[in-house]
Amino acid sequence: TSPSGKAAYLLTEGTNVGANFRLYDGISVVSGRYYALSVDVKRGSGSRDISFELGSGGFGSSIRWNLDLDTGDVTSQVNGTKDAAIATELSDGWWTFTVYAQATSSAFPTFNYYLSNGTDISYNGDGTSSIYVSCPRVYEASVHVPVERVTNGDFASDSDWTKQAAWTISSGTLSADTSGLSAGTYSDALQQCVKVVAGETYRFEYTVSNI
């Protein structure tokens, strides 16, 4: 069972050369609308990752994104027209892997989830490496394709940040010394997004934890 409460399935690759395994289905899309395709996934044995591939029909070109099941990093392997991907960490090694894309024509394209060796879906399988998958789902997205609009969202340095004097940014840490601030005042750190477009819908997200 995955953290979503749904049944999880262990999928083990074969020993053939080529695409070793895929979940395969189709989806009816309408031109101009946005879609989100999502699955919960966890590494089993070995060191395989997972790649998502969306067929060219309906989306102008094939789209492929890879999820690193150690780090949660998502990378574009085959560029589409308007697409993006995100990974959300759940618990116990599980991730929710979601790919967004805008349909460029009305069609019935295929979509596939492949085992990946980290760089490709076509390789010589070892017969033992595996991943767990759970709760594949498809949504018509209510907002446009998410795009990373900041250049230093990980607080790597002071670059691209506008700060009050109390803030310090160093080596991935954002900290503030508010001892010198007078009552009723506050300190802030700001980062500017790219110019917004009238009529577009925007969503701002951040991750925070109490350490």
Sequence and secondary structure as in RCSB ss.txt:
>XXXX:A:sequence
TSPSGKAAYLLTEGTNVGANFRLYDGISVVSGRYYALSVDVKRGSGSRDISFELGSGGFGSSIRWNLDLDTGDVT
SQVNGTKDAAIATELSDGWWTFTVYAQATSSAFPTFNYYLSNGTDISYNGDGTSSIYVSCPRVYEASVHVPVERV
TNGDFASDSDWTKQAAWTISSGTLSADTSGLSAGTYSDALQQCVKVVAGETYRFEYTVSNI
>XXXX:A:secstr
  TTSS EEEEE  SSEEE  EEEEE  B TT EEEEEEEEEE STT EEEEEE STTTSS EEEEE TTT  EE
EEE  SSEEEEEEE STT EEEEEEEE SS B  EEEEEEE SS SEEE  S  EEEEEEEEEEE SS       
S TT  SSTT EE TTEEEETTEEEE  TT  TT    EE       TT            
